[in-house]
């Protein structure tokens, strides 16, 4: 496969991770992705398999039974999963980017033993409850509250767009306390945890986005992560990983659309010639391949900076730039793929239609493209 499509220059460890991700994607994900999309079925059993293989612990240190992968290798794995099914890749990214990362960085030894180790092993699946119906990008407008009563935190409020919120075992919940916004680990089996029905979304239909009502959910005091009131700072750290992961997911979607387009244009004949023999088609494919390679390179460059030790504040603009470019690349490339397929591209019997719908979501989750532009602009003026 062309270097413009495939990741290049991999280390031996990265090659092994990519091969493992690609094999499980080929055998356990890709054959079923269209059915999951059609039925809106969240593949909990396949997620459990990924957990046993280590993919739910990619961002966890080895001391807590995680893979301990560097960020670049993590992105390579997510790209492979997203090329097979974006919804499943998002679920893996949600689990890794905030719950695992924040527990690894801010959890106590007791929290890490109780929660991080089973999360890294894939014995538990985590979701994240951050946004609210009236507070999507405006996290300062958060209304969910946590009140300390008798040595326990009692959480109340409604959270929106919680990925796999009805299938998760634990939830990382952000809620307002007396000292500001704070983060908590909440078991979904706790009384008062009430997930709604899955939303009927355009794409990522197997992700099972739900609203969650927290009706006086009580958790022990020791399930506060880090210091009270530092939740937004913690979320900012997680956003760097989440947005880089979203960039990799977008690259995976775009790459798969390009692969389908290349195959179709080689086989489809019009006016006595294969589509790939027309110069207009060649130019379009070349542009698609170039944008896929550029999006991957930008995401990997930002990931390498994080691996080099840059702080979350300095990394914010780089992560947003990668997410912005990759998500808009995914949307553009999948649009071109649909156009190249012609009428077939508009049919659900052909794969690019689903990729097109999934690509749109990458411009929305983990901060819309407009939010990413704001973060990048602020970084330009601050020197970050």
C-alpha positions, 0 to 999 in steps of 0.5 A: 500500500502506498506510503501516502495511505499507510503510516510510515517509519514505524518502530518494532513496537509500533509495528506490533501494535498496529498489526494487532489492532489491524488483525482484531479490526479485520476479524472482529470489527469490520465484518459487523460494523454495518450491522451495529450501525443499522441496529444501533447495537453497542458491541460490548462483547467486542469491547471486552475482547479489546480490553483483554488484548490491552486496548482499554489500557493503552494510556495506563502505565505498565505498573497498573497493568496497562500497555504504557504506550506513548501517544504516537503509538496510541494514535496508530492503534486508534487509527486502525480501529477507526478504519474498521468502525469509528463508533467502537474507536470512539468508545476506546478513546473515551475510556482511555483519554479521560478516565484512565489518563486522569486516574493515572495522573491524579488518582491516589494509590488506593484509587489506582488500585481500585479503579485504574487497574481493572480499567486498564485490564478491561475488566471495567468500561468507563464513560465520561459525563462532562457536557450538559444540555445547556453547557456543551462547550461552555463548561463554566455553565455546568449545573450538575452539583456535588454536595458533601454530606456525612462523608459522601458526595451526593451528585445531582443533575443531568448530563448529555451526550454520554458515549456508551453511558448505558453500557459502562461500569463506571462514569467519570462525572464532572460536577460543581462543588463549593470550590468549583468544578470537580471530578468523581468516579461514579459506578453506574450501578449506584442508586439514582444513576439513570441513563436514557434511551440511545439517541438516534444519531446520524453517524456513530450509531453504535456508540449509544449516546445517552443522556444521564440523570444523576438523582441524588447519586451518593459515592464515598468521599474518596471517589473525588479525583485529585483536589476539589475544584480542579476538575476543569484543569484535569479535563484540559489535560484529558482534552489533549489526549482526547483531541489527538485521539479524535484526530487519529479516528478521523484519519482512520475514517478518511483513510478507509474512504480513500481505500474504498475509492481506490478500489472502486475506481480501479474496478468501475468502468465508464466509456470503456475505461476504468475510472482511475484512468481519467485525469480528473479522477486521478487528481481527486484521488491524489488530493485525498491521499495528500490530505490523509497523509498530512492529517496523520503527520500533524497529529503525530507531530503533536503527539510526539511533542506530548511524549517529549514532555510538553505541558497540557497548557502548551499542548492545547493549541497543537492538539486542537490544530490536529483535531481540526485539520483531521476532522475536516479532512475526514469530512472532505475525503468522505465527501469525495469518496461518495462523489466518486462512487456516484449513485452507489455512494449514496446507498447504504449497501456501499461502505462510503455512505457510513464513513461519510456519516461517521466523519461528520461526528468528528467535527463535533465531539471533543469540541466543535471545529469552531471551538478548536479554532478558538483554542488555536487562535488563543495559542497564537496570541499567548505563544502557547 
